[in-house]
């Protein structure tokens, strides 16, 4: 199915929809899918960096994290 076909089908479905909750859900979905491109790039970059850290063993054990947190909180 081509993009134009999908858009036309969506227009028809939305035009025929009377349930306000469904329309609000569609709107929320469309707004959230157009997330700020800069934010999207930052999130993708962080995810890739985290995967690289895991792959190369740059990780902490639970005990190490708890100790760091305790030290930071002065416990």
Steps between C-alpha positions, in 0.01 A plus 500: 500500500637841406530790739230697318261204523557468873450874554176494304374200696589673827317815391190295423516308827553817704221682317259215578608462864265649759659376823686792657729265694611325181565834330701624801702177500579542130604860558725402793661226292569734211635778722730264689629344179625837383735529799750781484776384260774631731358307795459192283867522394616543861300197613630287213857612574465411868357159415785424261758616757337283768506196272869564430569529874330167561681334210841616625428419864472857629227408747448505876373225725198565715725516805724762335197715414361470852837602646526800264146605589564461873816711471323768301216513753740493795368173638 
